[in-house]
């Protein structure tokens, strides 16, 4: 397997900054999370990302193994595999297609529920290739927003991340925001009127107003992660908000990559709660369909390939 950009930089992070986990730190976090009721659902995953429930079955992607997976009872089924894809984001479209974000091959893949590719998009409507797409969210009317990041490298000289929109029924995506410092997680809130975007390498979340045609306006700072979990202003470029999800009450849950937490806040950005996770590199999360529990993907072993991680279940009724 080739050494991909996110894996290279995760290894660099281990040796370069104090925010990265030592084995002792990981053990301490695991003990706290176990006390909070976290239970491993699946383990020994290769850089897990984007857990998702479809028909009450848990799906996820593994960036380091280039796979889309489904849990069938206790059996792990490979639904899709593509060398060099770098499976990173996963969502279910309103017309019941699985949508996979290929971070490394710069593609958006639409698949049926058996994992067969029915559409492949690798450029915007003007023919410009995506620059490391990262995550995706759908609107209620079938529109889709994706984030792009650029490469996950400390020596990046330019901010090249952005946001793209595909209108319902449109042939492709158009850029609706640029100058995003490593665009990552993305959610729609406030009844479809506001878009939140994780600006990972700035350790903050941006907000945009969503116009009737899907374009964005009124770009603002929504929240700095250090205002939610106080600490050094920015101890590491790798520390930042990753995937985000919204529960049925409108609360926002943020996977805090290299922060070892999921952070819960209100739709106004007010801190509500944090959950310590037994993997320092928390990538994304989802909810069981009735919101009774949260499933969190995180990398536990950041010291080297295959970057083993797990998906953890936390009973929200006990919190």
Buried (B, 14 or more C-beta within 10 A) or exposed (E): EEEBBBBBBBBBBBEBBEBBBEEEBBEBBBEBBBEBBBEEBBEEBBBBBBBBBBEEEBBBBBBBBBBBBBBEEEEBBEBBBBEEBBBBBBBBBEEEBBBBBBBBBBBBBBBEBEBEBEEEBBBBBEEEEBBBBBBBBBBEEBBBBBBBBBBBBBEBEEBBBBBBBBBEEBEBBBBBBEEBBBBBBBBBBBEEEBBBBBBBBBBBBBBBBBEEEBBBEEBEEBBBBBEBBEEEEBBBBBBBBBBBBBEEEEBBBBBBBBBBBBBBBEBEBEBEEBBBBBBBBBBBBBBBEEEEBBBBBBBBBBBEBBBBBBBBBBBBEEE
